[in-house]
């Protein structure tokens, strides 16, 4: 709860996670969930640390380790996605979406992210958010993941409703021609 200690812990987390050898250590599968949980607690009490926590979660999202099971590695990455979804509800939605635009290539994680987005997104939507999500959805990896048979039909229907919600938001706004052209491409 002390800002100085929290900031120090975040610096330690970033330094530890940034090292290429950390993801290969034997303690990685047990300490990583603890680090991500602590990061979430810190940014819950100290809102100005949220961008640093987003950076840490992106570092963990990029880790690979062939020594641990795929299930455990997926669990850690899903925890990163849950943290990012929570950060999205706390005012960092645009930062999360723009960060994921270049980072997300795993189809399962993309589906997991969008399943979470479908649970938390509600109107009214800003055009900036509509544009960021539309741009993310138009990436090749996202289109493949969202149109695959592995993504439940009910979720695909919700994605269609989300796009309809995007259209309704765009119709209410003046300007934003770039976003409107993204929506046309998204349909």
Secondary structure, DSSP 8 states (H G I E B T S, - for coil): --HHHHHHHHHHHHHHHHSTTGGGSTTHHHHHHHHHHHHHHHHHH-GGGHHHHHHHHHHHHT---TTS-HHHHHHHHHHHHHHHHHHIIIIIHHHHHHHHHHH---HHHHHHHHHHHHHH--SS--HHHHHHHHHHHTSHHHHHHHHSTTS-HHHHHHHHHHHHHHHHHHHHSS--HHHHHHHHHH-
